[in-house]
Amino acid sequence: MYYDNDKPTNVQIRTLYAPGYSSIMLSYFKTNLVFSFAPYVGKDNRGVDQYCIKSFLSTSINPAGAAFFYMQASRILDCRHSGGQVEVVLPCNNGASLTFEYKPDENNQMSAYITINKNNDAIRFRFPTTEYQDNVDGQWVTNLMQTGLGTFALILGCYLAGKAANSHIDGLYNEALEMAQDQEEQER
């Protein structure tokens, strides 16, 4: 959590993990949505996945940027994309950019990725998928569901709707109100 005049301005929403790639911590910073990517560095001696937060890269997007990614994810999840590959780049602040991709992985399965590019460095996140069995006409068929991308879309949807942000936004409003009242008292 980050502080401004001893008051928190950064509130963590959720961290998503992609072993072999990275983790993404999503948080609020004032009214923006922050993406903090930490690279995967392997497993510890207990076999637990490890991510290096000392080497993280971060950037933030405003509601328009969140809507952009929400629409990209929704098109894929609702099978409304052209069926081919997707690669789009969203410029962010301080020379950073976020690249969203949907393309075949090393096993020729369609996978979704988001990559931060900043200061000539890049960290890629692969959205997890879930394999499941579906009974089609008496035959069991293995399918792949984009569950990680679905989670990401739900987080973006909640951010855009203001859900789970109300206490954060209320805190910013209360902080501004307190500052105005303090300034008013000092002027008397």
C-alpha positions in Angstrom: 0.0 0.0 0.0 1.3 3.5 -0.9 0.8 6.5 1.3 0.3 10.2 0.6 0.5 12.3 3.7 0.2 9.1 5.8 -3.1 8.2 4.0 -3.3 5.2 1.7 -3.7 5.9 -1.9 -3.0 2.5 -3.3 -5.4 -0.4 -2.5 -4.8 -3.9 -3.8 -7.7 -5.7 -5.5 -6.3 -9.1 -6.5 -3.1 -10.8 -7.6 -3.2 -13.2 -10.6 -0.5 -15.8 -11.0 0.9 -17.5 -14.1 3.7 -20.0 -13.2 6.5 -19.8 -15.8 5.6 -16.2 -16.7 4.7 -13.7 -14.0 2.2 -12.4 -11.6 0.0 -9.3 -11.9 -1.1 -7.4 -8.9 -4.1 -5.2 -9.7 -4.8 -2.2 -7.5 -6.4 1.2 -7.3 -4.2 4.3 -7.3 -6.5 7.2 -6.7 -9.0 6.6 -9.6 -6.7 4.6 -11.9 -6.2 0.9 -12.2 -2.6 -0.2 -11.6 -0.9 -3.3 -13.1 2.2 -4.4 -11.3 4.0 -7.3 -13.0 6.5 -9.4 -11.2 8.5 -12.0 -13.1 8.4 -15.7 -12.3 11.8 -16.9 -10.9 11.1 -20.6 -10.2 10.1 -22.7 -7.3 11.4 -22.6 -3.8 12.7 -25.7 -1.9 9.0 -26.6 -1.0 7.9 -26.4 -4.6 6.0 -23.2 -4.2 6.1 -20.8 -7.2 8.1 -17.6 -6.6 7.9 -14.2 -8.2 10.5 -11.4 -7.9 8.7 -8.3 -6.6 12.1 -6.4 -6.6 12.1 -6.7 -10.4 8.5 -5.6 -10.9 7.3 -3.2 -13.7 4.1 -1.3 -13.3 1.8 1.2 -15.0 -1.7 2.4 -14.7 -4.7 2.9 -16.9 -7.8 5.1 -16.6 -11.4 3.8 -17.1 -11.1 4.2 -20.9 -8.1 1.9 -20.9 -9.9 -0.6 -18.6 -12.9 -0.5 -21.0 -10.6 -1.2 -23.9 -9.2 -4.3 -22.3 -12.6 -5.4 -21.0 -14.0 -5.2 -24.5 -11.1 -7.2 -25.9 -11.5 -9.9 -23.3 -15.3 -10.0 -23.7 -15.0 -10.5 -27.5 -12.8 -13.5 -26.9 -14.9 -15.0 -24.1 -18.1 -14.5 -26.0 -16.6 -15.9 -29.2 -17.2 -12.6 -31.0 -13.7 -12.1 -32.3 -12.8 -13.1 -35.9 -11.5 -16.4 -34.8 -8.0 -15.5 -35.6 -5.2 -14.0 -33.6 -5.5 -10.7 -31.7 -2.7 -8.3 -30.9 -3.4 -4.8 -29.6 -1.2 -2.3 -27.9 -2.4 0.4 -25.4 0.1 3.2 -24.7 0.1 4.0 -21.0 1.9 6.6 -18.8 5.6 7.3 -18.6 6.4 5.6 -21.9 5.0 2.2 -20.8 2.5 0.2 -22.9 0.4 -2.9 -22.4 0.1 -5.4 -25.2 -2.8 -7.8 -25.2 -2.5 -11.0 -27.4 -4.7 -14.0 -28.1 -2.8 -16.5 -30.2 -1.8 -20.2 -30.3 0.6 -21.3 -27.6 3.4 -23.9 -28.0 0.8 -26.7 -28.0 -1.3 -24.9 -30.6 -4.0 -24.0 -28.1 -5.4 -20.5 -28.1 -4.1 -18.5 -25.2 -4.4 -15.0 -23.9 -1.4 -12.9 -22.8 -0.8 -9.4 -21.5 2.7 -7.9 -21.6 4.0 -4.7 -20.0 6.7 -2.9 -22.0 8.6 -0.2 -20.0 12.1 1.2 -20.0 13.3 -1.3 -22.7 12.1 -4.2 -20.5 9.1 -6.5 -20.8 7.2 -8.9 -18.6 4.6 -11.2 -20.1 1.6 -12.7 -18.2 -0.2 -15.7 -19.6 -3.8 -16.0 -18.5 -4.5 -19.5 -17.1 -6.9 -21.9 -18.7 -8.9 -24.8 -17.4 -9.2 -28.1 -19.2 -12.6 -29.8 -18.7 -14.6 -32.7 -20.1 -17.9 -32.1 -21.9 -20.4 -34.8 -22.9 -21.3 -34.2 -26.6 -23.7 -36.7 -28.1 -22.6 -39.4 -25.7 -18.9 -38.8 -26.3 -16.6 -37.1 -23.8 -14.7 -34.2 -25.4 -11.9 -32.3 -23.8 -12.3 -28.5 -24.0 -10.3 -25.6 -22.8 -11.9 -22.6 -21.0 -10.2 -19.2 -20.7 -10.8 -19.0 -17.0 -7.9 -16.6 -16.2 -9.1 -14.2 -18.9 -12.6 -14.5 -17.5 -11.4 -13.5 -14.0 -9.5 -10.6 -15.6 -12.7 -9.4 -17.4 -14.7 -9.7 -14.2 -12.1 -7.6 -12.3 -12.2 -4.9 -15.1 -16.0 -5.0 -15.1 -16.2 -4.4 -11.4 -13.6 -1.6 -11.6 -15.7 0.1 -14.4 -18.9 -0.3 -12.4 -17.3 1.1 -9.3 -17.8 -2.1 -7.4 -15.3 -2.8 -4.6 -14.0 0.7 -5.3 -16.6 2.6 -3.3 -14.6 2.4 0.0 -11.5 3.5 -1.8 -13.2 6.4 -3.7 -15.0 7.4 -0.4 -11.6 7.5 1.3 -10.3 9.8 -1.4 -13.4 12.0 -1.0 -13.1 12.1 2.8 -9.4 12.9 2.5 -10.2 15.8 0.2 -13.0 17.0 2.5 -10.7 16.9 5.5 -8.0 18.8 3.7 -10.5 21.5 2.6 -11.8 21.8 6.2 -8.3 22.0 7.6 -7.4 24.7 5.1 -10.6 26.6 5.9 -9.8 26.5 9.6 -6.2 27.7 9.0 -7.5 30.7 7.0 -9.7 31.8 9.9 
